[in-house]
Structures are given as structure tokens and as C-alpha cells.
Amino acid sequence: MSNVTRRIVAALGLVTVLVLSACAGGGGGDGGAQRITVWTADTLPDRVAATQAIIARFTQQTGVQVKLVGVDEDQFNQLLTSSAAAGELPDVIGSIPLSAVRTLATNKLVNTDATAAVVNGLGAGTFDQRALELTRDGDRQLAVPSEAWSQLLYYRRDLFNAAGLPAPTTYADILNAARTLHRDGRAGFVGATAPGDAFTQQTFEHIALANGCELVNNTGEITIASPQCVAAFAFYRDLITHYSVPGTQDVDTVRAAYFAGQAAMAVWSTFLLDELAGLRNDAKPSCPECIADPTFLARNTGVVTALRGPDGTAPAQFGEVVSWAITSEASADPAQQFVRFMMSDGYVDWLAFAPEGKFPARQGSTPGGTQFVDTWKTLPVGVDTKGALAQFYPPEVLNVLSTGPEAFTRWGITQGQGDLIGASLGELPVPAAVAAVTSGGVDPQGAADQAATALRSIQNSLR
């Protein structure tokens, strides 16, 4: 991968997506002030339909035509790089994670004045302040934060109760539970190990943050070979090699193992909750008990948000803030109109197509208000079947959904090193190290050193 490519690309979030179009071309490129192009990673078929319905309302209200382009995660890097080089960026990019926001900003591909105008027009006091902080660089507003989702540790509460085990909130409790429950054809734990997979990065970062492991410090020094990180690699290796299922694990196999009742614990995001409740036909629980009772797993699943390792000073949790960015080549006025609409008149509908993974970053329509949060709590979840999560989960599970960005810790972003994080997600050296250590190719120190060497190379290319 070239240095230029490294500086531009960034991995998007975890979704299986549909490419609606392979062409770019923002409003600035075609000169049409009332026609804009919008890229989105929220492109599962049902989400595409929901987004198109919102866009239709926007066009009817404003007259601005919108071409929606769903970009497959595997094609985003190439499409972004080629579009930037050709001067044909879209006007707006939506559903992008913090790393992508920072990468776009580092390469001067965002219009921060237009973004700030949207935030100020809506009222900065109406947003979650941590979400604004994470999407700022000094006094520059890099993106408009839209929603947030959390990474969780899911566990079989029925099995834990039967074995007299506490909720798995610490390294020691997780390891002991995995050891105790790894029997009778059931794995104690299942988590991502696939190299080249953003899901592996997200899973391991969640685990590593708990032990005080940081990828980089405030001065830009790569710190993933620290004792805290080596211990995190060792902990994850032990879980995977001794108490998990065989073979490389990715987003689909981790979910499948837990849904089949073949794992006592799994790491996944809040997006799992509607599927776990049996509300999506293409991803339903298949455990033996689920045949007679499709809600069995949902009723017997507990969740843990923040985890803590022996070297951690406090519990920590990975979470993502998802944003809208207005690009440097945008037709600024219609692009701003579009983002304002998506964060106001279209906001509830935007949250509604996946509320289990879209906690509102804009809390209300007035400073201090909670209109959007209050409405979000009432939104039904599911795709093929709709229902309130309260039908399937107890209050202690539902409460975790309202964990906002103030609880999140993130590698690099909070240290002001977001450009490195964005660039590293183009090559994913950390998932490569995770794959190496969990397959027995290297020891924990070797995995940490491997990741550190690759990250320093990426960092040098950014200078």
C-alpha cells in the first residue's frame, strides 16, 4: 500500500453491505448546486430502503436531488482513494466511524466550516458533549456526530447462575467462567481472530482497553508493546486457544456459535440484540432450546459493558461514534441542508431502522432537551418482525443501550492521534497480530512487537 493511499484510507464500521453504485462525483464536481451525492455504509437492504424514504422527504421539502451510494466496506478504501485523486468526492459521507473522520480531516478532505455551521445551526448544546469532543480537532468541528453504539460482552446468565459464577466483568472472572463452562460441547468463550477484519480490531481493543493497554500515547509514541498490552495479548490468547471453538473466527461465526448455544460468552456490539431476540429472519438463534422457545437465548443472556483487567486503573469500554462528514469538494449549501435534515426532521426515522445500535448523539431539539433520547427509547427494533426490546430483555440489559459516548475509551482518538488510527485501519496490523498469537504463530510479546513494528512503519509514512 502506498504512502498516499495510507494517508487517505480508513476502514469503515462492521456491516455487511450492498453496493448501490460504483460511481462517485460530488455536487462540486458536476456543478449542480441542487444535486448532491451521498455515500453511506448503512447499506443492508432494509436500511437502504429506510434511507431512501427519508431522502424522498428531504427532496420534497427542499428540491435538492440526492444520489445515494452504498459503499461496500471492502471497496471503500479504493473508491475513496480514486475519487479523491480524481477530484470527484461525494458531497456527504455518512455512517462513518471516528477513525475515518480523522483520516478525512488529516488529508484535508472535509469542509470543517460547513460542518461547524451545521452543528452551530442545530445548537451545540443539543448534542452529547463527549460526541462533539471526539469529532473535533482543537476548534475545528470535523464531522456531525449522529449516533453511537457500544461493544458488549454477552454471557449465558442461566449457565452462570447454575455454576454460581459472578457476571464476567474482570479478566479473572472471564477466564474462570470460560474454564468452568468449557464442557459438554460448549465453548467457554468465542471472539474474533480473523486477520484483516475490523471486527477483530474492535473486539481486541475492547479487551485491551480494560487492561490499560494503549496503542499510542499523547506524544505519538507507539505503546502497544507495553506490559499492559502484552498481558492483554496473553489473556486473549488463553481464552481463544484453551476455551474457544476451533478455526478462525469472524463476525458471522462468532454470532453463529453463540446463537447455536455453542458458547457461554461472546463479544459483539449492541447490533446483536434484535437478532438475538429472533427479529431478523436471516440471523436467528438456533440453540436446541430455541426450537421450542425462540426467545430462550434473549431471556437467558446477560451483558457487560465496561471490563477491567489486572493492570487497568478503571473499567473501560470500546464504543463508536458514527458521524456525517461534508467533504472538501461538496456543494456546501445543499450538503448542509441535507445533514441538518438528517439530524432534525429525518433524525428519528434514521435512528428507527436500527435503534439497538443507534443511540442518539443529538439528545434533543433544544439545549438540555431530551426529545430524541426519549423518542428513541420507544422505537421498536427488528427487521422481519418488529417489537420492543422490553418484550425480550430485563431492564438491566436495556439500560446498557443508553450508554452514551461519555463512557467510551478509544485508542488514539483521545490521545489526539486519530490520523494514525485511521491509517492503521487500512492495513489492520493489530488483527494480524491477534491472528498470529491466537494461532500459536508467536507468543504475546512477539504479537505486541509485530503490531508495534507495523504501526511505526505506518506512522513514518504519515510524516
C-alpha positions as CSV (number, residue, x, y, z in Angstrom):
1,M,0.0,0.0,0.0
2,S,1.5,3.4,-1.0
3,N,2.0,6.2,1.4
4,V,-0.6,8.3,-0.4
5,T,-3.1,5.5,-0.1
6,R,-2.3,5.0,3.6
7,R,-3.0,8.7,4.3
8,I,-6.4,8.6,2.7
9,V,-7.9,5.3,3.5
10,A,-9.7,4.2,6.7
11,A,-11.8,1.2,7.4
12,L,-15.5,1.7,8.0
13,G,-17.6,0.0,10.7
14,L,-18.8,-3.5,10.9
15,V,-21.6,-4.2,8.4
16,T,-22.4,-6.5,5.5
17,V,-23.3,-4.1,2.8
18,L,-24.8,-3.8,-0.7
19,V,-23.1,-1.6,-3.3
20,L,-25.7,0.5,-4.9
21,S,-23.3,2.3,-7.2
22,A,-19.7,2.3,-8.0
23,C,-19.6,5.9,-9.2
24,A,-18.8,9.0,-7.2
25,G,-18.9,12.6,-8.3
26,G,-20.0,15.2,-5.7
27,G,-22.1,18.3,-6.4
28,G,-18.9,20.3,-6.6
29,G,-17.7,18.1,-9.4
30,D,-20.8,18.4,-11.7
31,G,-21.6,22.0,-10.9
32,G,-25.2,21.1,-9.9
33,A,-25.9,23.2,-6.8
34,Q,-29.2,21.4,-6.2
35,R,-27.9,17.8,-6.8
36,I,-25.7,16.1,-4.3
37,T,-24.1,12.6,-3.9
38,V,-24.1,10.9,-0.5
39,W,-22.1,7.8,0.4
40,T,-23.2,5.6,3.2
41,A,-22.1,2.4,4.9
42,D,-25.5,1.8,6.4
43,T,-26.5,-0.3,3.4
44,L,-28.2,-3.5,4.4
45,P,-31.2,-3.7,2.1
46,D,-33.7,-2.7,4.8
47,R,-31.5,0.2,5.8
48,V,-31.2,1.3,2.1
49,A,-35.0,1.4,1.8
50,A,-35.4,3.4,5.0
51,T,-32.7,5.9,4.0
52,Q,-34.3,6.3,0.5
53,A,-37.6,7.1,2.2
54,I,-36.0,9.8,4.3
55,I,-34.2,11.2,1.3
56,A,-37.5,11.4,-0.6
57,R,-39.0,13.6,2.1
58,F,-35.9,15.8,2.1
59,T,-36.1,16.2,-1.7
60,Q,-39.8,17.0,-1.5
61,Q,-39.1,19.6,1.2
62,T,-36.0,21.3,-0.3
63,G,-35.9,20.4,-4.0
64,V,-32.4,19.1,-3.6
65,Q,-31.9,15.8,-5.5
66,V,-29.8,13.2,-3.8
67,K,-27.9,10.2,-5.3
68,L,-27.3,7.6,-2.6
69,V,-24.2,5.4,-3.0
70,G,-23.9,2.5,-0.7
71,V,-20.2,1.6,-0.4
72,D,-19.1,-1.9,0.5
73,E,-16.6,-2.0,3.3
74,D,-14.1,-3.9,1.2
75,Q,-14.4,-1.3,-1.6
76,F,-14.4,1.9,0.4
77,N,-10.6,2.4,0.5
78,Q,-10.2,2.0,-3.2
79,L,-13.2,4.2,-4.0
80,L,-12.2,6.9,-1.6
81,T,-8.7,7.0,-2.9
82,S,-9.6,7.1,-6.6
83,S,-12.4,9.6,-6.0
84,A,-10.1,11.9,-4.0
85,A,-7.3,11.7,-6.7
86,A,-9.8,12.5,-9.4
87,G,-11.4,15.4,-7.6
88,E,-14.8,13.5,-7.5
89,L,-15.5,13.1,-3.9
90,P,-19.2,12.9,-2.8
91,D,-20.7,15.8,-1.1
92,V,-21.6,14.0,2.1
93,I,-20.3,10.7,3.7
94,G,-22.5,9.1,6.3
95,S,-22.2,6.3,8.9
96,I,-18.5,6.8,9.2
97,P,-16.5,5.9,12.4
98,L,-14.2,8.2,14.2
99,S,-11.1,6.8,12.5
100,A,-12.5,7.6,9.1
101,V,-13.4,11.1,10.2
102,R,-9.9,11.7,11.4
103,T,-8.3,10.3,8.2
104,L,-10.5,12.5,6.0
105,A,-9.6,15.5,8.1
106,T,-5.8,14.7,8.1
107,N,-5.9,14.7,4.3
108,K,-8.0,17.9,4.1
109,L,-10.9,16.1,2.6
110,V,-13.6,17.7,4.9
111,N,-15.2,21.1,4.9
112,T,-14.9,21.9,8.6
113,D,-16.6,25.3,8.2
114,A,-19.7,23.7,6.7
115,T,-19.7,21.0,9.4
116,A,-19.4,23.7,12.1
117,A,-22.2,25.6,10.6
118,V,-24.5,22.6,10.8
119,V,-23.6,22.0,14.5
120,N,-24.0,25.6,15.4
121,G,-27.2,25.9,13.4
122,L,-28.7,22.9,15.3
123,G,-27.2,24.1,18.5
124,A,-24.1,22.7,20.0
125,G,-25.9,22.4,23.3
126,T,-28.3,19.9,21.8
127,F,-25.5,17.3,21.3
128,D,-23.8,14.9,23.6
129,Q,-20.8,16.9,24.5
130,R,-18.4,13.9,24.5
131,A,-19.6,13.1,21.0
132,L,-18.7,16.6,19.9
133,E,-15.3,16.4,21.6
134,L,-14.5,13.1,19.9
135,T,-15.3,14.7,16.5
136,R,-13.3,17.9,17.0
137,D,-9.7,18.7,16.4
138,G,-8.9,21.7,18.6
139,D,-11.5,24.3,17.5
140,R,-12.3,22.5,14.2
141,Q,-15.5,20.5,14.0
142,L,-14.6,17.6,11.7
143,A,-18.0,15.9,11.5
144,V,-21.5,16.0,12.8
145,P,-21.9,13.2,15.3
146,S,-25.1,11.3,14.7
147,E,-25.3,8.2,16.9
148,A,-23.3,5.8,19.0
149,W,-23.1,2.0,19.6
150,S,-21.3,0.0,22.3
151,Q,-19.2,-3.1,22.3
152,L,-20.5,-5.7,24.8
153,L,-19.6,-9.0,26.4
154,Y,-22.7,-11.3,26.1
155,Y,-22.9,-14.2,28.5
156,R,-25.3,-17.0,29.3
157,R,-26.9,-15.9,32.5
158,D,-28.6,-19.3,33.0
159,L,-25.3,-21.1,32.8
160,F,-23.5,-18.6,35.1
161,N,-26.3,-18.8,37.7
162,A,-26.2,-22.6,37.6
163,A,-22.5,-22.7,38.2
164,G,-22.6,-19.9,40.8
165,L,-20.4,-17.6,38.8
166,P,-20.5,-13.8,39.0
167,A,-21.1,-11.6,36.0
168,P,-17.9,-11.6,33.9
169,T,-16.6,-8.0,34.5
170,T,-12.9,-8.7,35.0
171,Y,-10.2,-10.7,33.3
172,A,-10.1,-13.1,36.2
173,D,-13.9,-13.6,36.2
174,I,-13.9,-14.1,32.4
175,L,-11.1,-16.6,32.4
176,N,-12.6,-18.5,35.3
177,A,-16.0,-18.6,33.7
178,A,-14.5,-19.8,30.4
179,R,-12.6,-22.5,32.1
180,T,-15.7,-23.6,34.2
181,L,-18.2,-23.6,31.3
182,H,-16.0,-25.1,28.6
183,R,-17.6,-28.5,28.5
184,D,-20.4,-30.6,27.1
185,G,-19.7,-29.5,23.5
186,R,-19.9,-25.8,24.5
187,A,-17.0,-23.3,24.3
188,G,-16.4,-21.1,27.3
189,F,-15.8,-18.0,25.1
190,V,-15.9,-17.0,21.4
191,G,-14.3,-13.9,19.9
192,A,-12.9,-12.6,16.6
193,T,-9.5,-13.7,15.4
194,A,-9.6,-13.1,11.7
195,P,-6.7,-11.0,10.3
196,G,-7.7,-8.1,8.0
197,D,-11.0,-7.7,9.8
198,A,-12.2,-4.5,11.6
199,F,-14.3,-6.7,13.9
200,T,-11.2,-8.3,15.3
201,Q,-9.7,-4.8,15.9
202,Q,-12.9,-3.7,17.7
203,T,-13.0,-6.9,19.8
204,F,-9.4,-6.8,20.9
205,E,-9.4,-3.1,21.5
206,H,-12.4,-3.6,23.9
207,I,-10.4,-6.3,25.7
208,A,-7.1,-4.4,25.7
209,L,-8.5,-1.1,26.9
210,A,-9.7,-2.9,30.0
211,N,-6.1,-3.6,31.0
212,G,-4.9,-0.1,30.5
213,C,-3.4,-1.0,27.1
214,E,-3.0,2.0,24.8
215,L,-1.9,1.7,21.2
216,V,-0.2,5.2,21.2
217,N,0.3,8.0,23.7
218,N,-0.2,11.7,23.5
219,T,3.2,12.4,22.0
220,G,2.7,9.8,19.2
221,E,4.9,7.1,20.8
222,I,3.7,3.6,19.8
223,T,2.9,1.9,23.1
224,I,1.3,-1.4,22.1
225,A,4.4,-3.3,23.2
226,S,3.8,-2.2,26.8
227,P,3.5,-4.7,29.6
228,Q,-0.3,-3.9,29.8
229,C,-0.7,-4.7,26.1
230,V,1.4,-7.9,26.2
231,A,-0.8,-9.1,29.1
232,A,-3.9,-8.3,27.0
233,F,-2.5,-10.4,24.2
234,A,-1.7,-13.2,26.6
235,F,-5.2,-13.1,28.1
236,Y,-6.9,-13.2,24.7
237,R,-4.6,-16.0,23.5
238,D,-5.5,-18.1,26.6
239,L,-9.2,-17.6,26.0
240,I,-9.1,-18.5,22.3
241,T,-6.6,-21.4,22.4
242,H,-8.0,-23.1,25.5
243,Y,-11.6,-22.2,25.8
244,S,-13.0,-21.3,22.3
245,V,-14.1,-23.1,19.1
246,P,-11.6,-24.2,16.5
247,G,-10.7,-22.2,13.5
248,T,-10.5,-18.6,12.6
249,Q,-13.5,-16.6,13.9
250,D,-15.1,-13.6,12.3
251,V,-18.3,-11.5,12.8
252,D,-20.5,-14.2,11.4
253,T,-19.0,-17.3,13.1
254,V,-18.9,-15.6,16.5
255,R,-22.6,-14.8,16.2
256,A,-23.4,-18.2,14.9
257,A,-21.6,-20.0,17.7
258,Y,-23.4,-18.0,20.4
259,F,-26.8,-18.3,18.6
260,A,-26.3,-22.1,18.3
261,G,-25.8,-22.4,22.1
262,Q,-22.2,-23.4,21.5
263,A,-20.6,-20.6,23.5
264,A,-21.1,-19.3,27.0
265,M,-19.7,-15.9,26.2
266,A,-19.2,-13.8,23.1
267,V,-18.1,-10.2,22.2
268,W,-20.3,-8.4,19.8
269,S,-21.9,-4.9,19.5
270,T,-25.3,-3.7,20.6
271,F,-26.5,-4.5,17.0
272,L,-26.8,-8.1,18.1
273,L,-29.8,-7.5,20.4
274,D,-32.6,-7.6,17.8
275,E,-31.2,-10.6,16.1
276,L,-30.8,-12.4,19.5
277,A,-34.5,-11.7,20.1
278,G,-35.3,-13.5,16.8
279,L,-36.5,-10.4,15.0
280,R,-34.4,-10.9,11.9
281,N,-35.1,-14.0,9.7
282,D,-31.6,-14.3,8.2
283,A,-29.9,-14.4,11.6
284,K,-32.0,-16.2,14.2
285,P,-30.9,-18.1,17.3
286,S,-30.6,-21.9,16.6
287,C,-29.8,-23.3,20.0
288,P,-31.6,-26.6,20.9
289,E,-33.9,-24.8,23.4
290,C,-34.7,-22.1,20.8
291,I,-36.6,-24.6,18.7
292,A,-39.4,-24.7,21.2
293,D,-38.8,-21.2,22.6
294,P,-37.3,-18.6,20.1
295,T,-36.8,-16.1,22.9
296,F,-34.8,-18.5,25.1
297,L,-31.4,-17.0,24.4
298,A,-32.6,-13.4,24.8
299,R,-34.2,-14.2,28.1
300,N,-31.1,-16.0,29.3
301,T,-28.5,-13.6,28.1
302,G,-26.7,-11.0,30.3
303,V,-24.5,-8.2,29.1
304,V,-21.4,-6.5,30.5
305,T,-20.4,-3.1,29.2
306,A,-17.0,-2.0,30.7
307,L,-14.4,-4.6,31.6
308,R,-11.3,-4.4,33.8
309,G,-8.0,-6.2,33.7
310,P,-5.4,-6.5,36.5
311,D,-3.4,-3.6,35.2
312,G,-6.3,-1.4,34.4
313,T,-7.0,1.6,36.6
314,A,-10.7,1.7,35.9
315,P,-13.2,-0.3,33.8
316,A,-13.1,0.6,30.1
317,Q,-15.3,0.0,27.1
318,F,-14.9,0.3,23.3
319,G,-17.7,2.2,21.6
320,E,-18.1,4.0,18.3
321,V,-19.5,7.5,17.5
322,V,-20.9,7.5,13.9
323,S,-21.0,10.7,12.0
324,W,-21.8,12.7,8.9
325,A,-19.0,14.4,7.1
326,I,-19.2,17.2,4.5
327,T,-16.4,16.8,2.0
328,S,-14.0,19.5,0.8
329,E,-15.5,19.2,-2.7
330,A,-19.1,19.5,-1.6
331,S,-21.7,21.9,-2.8
332,A,-21.8,23.3,0.7
333,D,-25.3,24.8,0.9
334,P,-27.3,21.7,-0.2
335,A,-24.9,19.4,1.7
336,Q,-25.5,21.4,4.9
337,Q,-29.3,21.3,4.2
338,F,-29.1,17.5,3.9
339,V,-27.1,16.9,7.1
340,R,-29.4,19.4,9.0
341,F,-32.4,17.5,7.8
342,M,-30.9,14.1,8.8
343,M,-30.3,15.5,12.3
344,S,-33.7,17.1,12.7
345,D,-36.8,16.3,10.6
346,G,-35.3,13.0,9.4
347,Y,-33.5,12.1,12.6
348,V,-36.0,9.8,14.4
349,D,-36.6,7.9,11.2
350,W,-32.8,7.5,10.7
351,L,-32.5,6.1,14.3
352,A,-35.6,4.0,13.9
353,F,-34.2,1.5,11.4
354,A,-31.6,0.1,13.9
355,P,-32.2,1.7,17.3
356,E,-30.4,-1.1,19.1
357,G,-27.2,0.3,17.5
358,K,-28.1,3.9,17.1
359,F,-28.1,5.8,20.5
360,P,-28.7,9.4,19.5
361,A,-25.7,11.7,19.7
362,R,-28.1,14.7,19.5
363,Q,-30.2,14.5,22.6
364,G,-33.0,16.9,21.9
365,S,-34.0,19.8,19.7
366,T,-33.2,22.4,22.3
367,P,-30.2,22.7,24.6
368,G,-30.7,20.5,27.6
369,G,-33.6,18.8,26.0
370,T,-34.0,15.0,25.7
371,Q,-36.7,14.8,23.0
372,F,-34.7,12.5,20.7
373,V,-33.4,10.2,23.5
374,D,-37.0,9.9,24.9
375,T,-38.4,9.0,21.5
376,W,-35.5,6.6,20.8
377,K,-36.5,4.6,23.9
378,T,-39.9,3.9,22.4
379,L,-38.7,2.8,19.0
380,P,-39.4,-0.9,18.0
381,V,-36.5,-3.0,16.8
382,G,-36.2,-5.8,14.3
383,V,-36.5,-6.2,10.5
384,D,-38.8,-9.1,9.6
385,T,-40.6,-8.9,12.9
386,K,-40.9,-5.7,15.0
387,G,-41.0,-5.5,18.7
388,A,-39.9,-3.5,21.8
389,L,-36.7,-4.9,23.3
390,A,-38.5,-4.7,26.7
391,Q,-40.5,-7.7,25.5
392,F,-37.4,-9.8,25.5
393,Y,-34.8,-8.3,27.9
394,P,-34.9,-7.2,31.5
395,P,-34.2,-3.6,32.5
396,E,-30.6,-4.2,33.3
397,V,-29.9,-5.3,29.8
398,L,-31.9,-2.4,28.2
399,N,-30.0,0.1,30.3
400,V,-26.8,-0.7,28.5
401,L,-28.2,0.6,25.2
402,S,-28.4,4.1,26.6
403,T,-24.7,4.1,27.3
404,G,-23.6,7.3,25.6
405,P,-20.2,8.3,24.2
406,E,-19.2,9.7,27.6
407,A,-18.4,6.1,28.7
408,F,-16.2,5.3,25.7
409,T,-12.5,5.0,25.6
410,R,-10.7,4.8,22.2
411,W,-7.2,4.1,21.0
412,G,-5.6,7.1,19.6
413,I,-8.6,9.3,19.3
414,T,-8.5,10.5,22.9
415,Q,-4.7,10.9,22.6
416,G,-5.0,13.2,19.5
417,Q,-3.5,10.5,17.2
418,G,-6.6,9.9,15.1
419,D,-4.7,10.1,11.8
420,L,-2.6,7.1,12.8
421,I,-5.6,5.1,13.9
422,G,-7.4,5.8,10.6
423,A,-4.3,4.9,8.6
424,S,-3.7,1.7,10.6
425,L,-7.3,0.5,9.9
426,G,-6.4,0.4,6.3
427,E,-3.8,-2.3,6.9
428,L,-5.1,-3.7,10.3
429,P,-1.8,-4.7,11.9
430,V,-3.4,-5.3,15.2
431,P,-5.8,-8.0,13.9
432,A,-2.8,-9.6,12.1
433,A,-1.1,-9.8,15.5
434,V,-4.2,-11.2,17.2
435,A,-4.4,-13.9,14.5
436,A,-0.8,-14.7,14.9
437,V,-0.9,-15.1,18.7
438,T,-4.2,-17.0,18.8
439,S,-3.0,-19.4,16.2
440,G,0.3,-20.1,18.0
441,G,2.5,-18.4,15.5
442,V,4.0,-16.0,18.0
443,D,4.0,-15.5,21.8
444,P,2.2,-12.5,23.4
445,Q,5.4,-10.4,23.4
446,G,6.0,-11.3,19.8
447,A,2.5,-10.3,18.8
448,A,2.9,-6.9,20.5
449,D,6.2,-6.3,18.9
450,Q,4.8,-7.3,15.5
451,A,2.0,-4.8,15.8
452,A,4.3,-2.1,17.1
453,T,6.7,-2.5,14.2
454,A,3.9,-2.3,11.6
455,L,2.4,0.7,13.3
456,R,5.7,2.6,13.4
457,S,6.1,2.0,9.6
458,I,2.6,3.4,9.1
459,Q,3.4,6.3,11.4
460,N,6.6,7.1,9.5
461,S,4.7,7.2,6.2
462,L,2.4,9.9,7.6
463,R,5.2,12.3,8.2
